[in-house]
Amino acid sequence: MEASEETPSIERTPAEAADLIKDGAQLIDVRQDYEFETARIPGAHRIGLESLAEDRGVVDRDRAVVFYCRTGARSEMAAQAFAAAGVDAVSLTGGIYAWIEDGQPIEPEDGYVAEPGQAAAILEARARASS
């Protein structure tokens, strides 16, 4: 590779990702099930990162795909793997946190981003329910 050539970035801002989704890109949430339940991007299909390799057939290789997670780390790994396999795959930079911060919609409307670890998420959900 020549020094003047750049490897295209697989990261997309929330606005760029929203445009891709509007144009028909698939939206894959690679977080855990409990994270998906507390808040998700409308239209997302959840395939946990841990099962993405075995469920890869669910992803349409002929359509662009936007992967996302909580902060962008897991989705970047997924996007890199799929891009290396020839899929037009990108990662939402900053994850669902950045999406929400950008004013993009989530489901449910009163959803929240679960903290890592299922035990922490359960405690957080209980605290929210009791207040």
HELIX and SHEET records of a PDB file:
HELIX    1   1 PRO A   14  LYS A   22  1                                   9    
HELIX    2   2 ASP A   33  THR A   38  1                                   6    
HELIX    3   3 LEU A   49  SER A   51  5                                   3    
HELIX    4   4 ARG A   56  VAL A   58  5                                   3    
HELIX    5   5 ALA A   73  ALA A   84  1                                  12    
HELIX    6   6 GLY A   95  GLU A  101  1                                   7    
HELIX    7   7 GLN A  118  SER A  130  1                                  13    
SHEET    1   A 5 GLU A  11  ARG A  12  0                                        
SHEET    2   A 5 ALA A  89  LEU A  92  1                                        
SHEET    3   A 5 VAL A  65  TYR A  68  1                                        
SHEET    4   A 5 GLN A  26  ASP A  29  1                                        
SHEET    5   A 5 HIS A  45  ARG A  46  1                                        
END                                                                             
